[in-house]
């Protein structure tokens, strides 16, 4: 009985990756709010030329935040689809971060890439797969 309880604990690496997913979800909400604020500020000053792109980025950021936060909540229920959803969303976010990096982004972009790579590696690992396949 004690052996079964010990095997039901989430692996430490996966716990840390799950905390990173929460952090990324919350940071995507913050980014969306800042982007919407920037769009509003530009509209107030008659600079609407980039508003569509910025608004689209804000919506993508909100969508990513919703998926990541929902995945973080559902990960505790050990649903299979959560693992795949996190890997897919993290891959998309990393592609966007690479684009930003090559467009002149700096340190925070690199930190996001490292964090995303860690999350993907943790969820794609044997431990991660075992946790989500019960």
C-alpha positions as CSV (number, residue, x, y, z in Angstrom):
1,X,0.0,0.0,0.0
2,X,2.8,2.4,0.9
3,X,4.6,1.5,-2.4
4,X,1.5,2.4,-4.4
5,X,1.2,5.8,-2.6
6,X,4.8,6.6,-3.4
7,X,4.4,5.8,-7.1
8,X,1.4,8.1,-7.3
9,X,3.5,11.2,-6.5
10,X,4.3,13.5,-9.4
11,X,8.0,13.4,-10.3
12,X,10.0,16.4,-9.0
13,X,11.1,17.4,-12.5
14,X,7.5,17.4,-13.7
15,X,6.4,19.4,-10.7
16,X,8.9,22.1,-11.6
17,X,7.8,22.0,-15.2
18,X,4.2,22.4,-14.1
19,X,5.1,25.4,-12.0
20,X,6.8,26.8,-15.1
21,X,3.6,26.2,-17.1
22,X,1.6,28.2,-14.5
23,X,4.2,31.0,-14.7
24,X,4.1,31.1,-18.5
25,X,0.3,31.1,-18.4
26,X,0.2,34.1,-16.1
27,X,3.0,35.9,-18.0
28,X,1.0,35.5,-21.2
29,X,-2.0,37.2,-19.5
30,X,0.3,40.0,-18.5
31,X,1.7,40.3,-22.0
32,X,-1.9,40.4,-23.5
33,X,-2.9,43.2,-21.1
34,X,0.2,45.2,-22.0
35,X,-0.4,44.6,-25.8
36,X,-4.0,45.7,-25.5
37,X,-2.9,48.8,-23.6
38,X,-0.3,49.5,-26.3
39,X,-3.0,49.2,-29.0
40,X,-5.3,51.5,-27.1
41,X,-2.5,54.1,-26.5
42,X,-1.6,54.1,-30.2
43,X,-5.2,54.5,-31.2
44,X,-5.5,57.5,-28.9
45,X,-2.6,59.1,-30.6
46,X,-3.7,58.3,-34.2
47,X,-1.0,55.6,-34.8
48,X,-3.2,52.8,-36.0
49,X,-0.9,51.3,-38.6
50,X,0.3,48.4,-36.4
51,X,-2.9,48.0,-34.3
52,X,-4.1,44.9,-36.1
53,X,-0.9,42.9,-35.7
54,X,-0.6,43.9,-32.0
55,X,-4.2,43.1,-31.3
56,X,-3.7,39.7,-33.0
57,X,-0.6,39.0,-30.8
58,X,-2.6,40.0,-27.7
59,X,-5.4,37.5,-28.6
60,X,-2.8,34.7,-29.3
61,X,-1.2,35.4,-26.0
62,X,-4.6,35.2,-24.2
63,X,-5.4,31.9,-26.0
64,X,-2.0,30.5,-25.0
65,X,-2.5,31.6,-21.4
66,X,-5.9,29.9,-21.3
67,X,-4.6,26.7,-22.7
68,X,-1.6,26.7,-20.4
69,X,-3.6,27.5,-17.2
70,X,-6.2,24.9,-18.1
71,X,-3.5,22.3,-18.8
72,X,-1.8,23.1,-15.4
73,X,-5.1,22.6,-13.6
74,X,-5.9,19.4,-15.5
75,X,-2.4,18.0,-15.2
76,X,-3.2,17.0,-11.6
77,X,-6.0,14.8,-12.9
78,X,-3.4,13.1,-15.2
79,X,-5.3,13.4,-18.4
80,X,-3.3,12.2,-21.5
81,X,-4.3,15.2,-23.7
82,X,-2.8,17.6,-21.3
83,X,0.7,16.4,-22.0
84,X,0.3,16.8,-25.7
85,X,-1.5,20.2,-25.4
86,X,1.4,21.5,-23.3
87,X,4.0,20.3,-25.7
88,X,2.2,21.8,-28.7
89,X,1.6,25.2,-27.1
90,X,5.1,25.4,-25.8
91,X,6.4,24.5,-29.3
92,X,4.3,27.3,-30.8
93,X,5.5,29.8,-28.1
94,X,9.1,28.8,-28.7
95,X,8.7,29.4,-32.5
96,X,7.4,32.9,-31.7
97,X,10.2,33.5,-29.3
98,X,12.7,32.5,-31.9
99,X,11.1,34.9,-34.3
100,X,11.4,37.6,-31.7
101,X,15.0,36.7,-30.9
102,X,16.0,37.1,-34.6
103,X,14.1,40.3,-34.8
104,X,16.2,41.9,-32.1
105,X,14.8,40.5,-28.8
106,X,17.2,40.0,-25.9
107,X,17.7,38.3,-22.6
108,X,14.0,37.7,-21.6
109,X,13.4,35.9,-24.9
110,X,16.4,33.6,-24.3
111,X,15.1,32.9,-20.8
112,X,11.7,32.0,-22.3
113,X,13.3,29.7,-24.8
114,X,15.2,27.9,-22.1
115,X,12.1,27.6,-19.9
116,X,10.0,26.3,-22.9
117,X,12.7,23.8,-23.8
118,X,12.7,22.5,-20.2
119,X,9.0,22.2,-20.1
120,X,8.9,20.3,-23.4
121,X,11.7,18.0,-22.3
122,X,10.0,17.3,-18.9
123,X,6.6,16.6,-20.4
124,X,8.1,14.5,-23.3
125,X,10.3,12.5,-20.9
126,X,9.6,8.9,-19.9
127,X,8.6,10.2,-16.4
128,X,6.2,12.7,-17.9
129,X,4.7,10.1,-20.2
130,X,4.4,7.6,-17.4
131,X,2.7,10.2,-15.2
132,X,0.0,11.0,-17.8
133,X,-0.6,7.4,-18.9
134,X,-1.4,6.0,-15.4
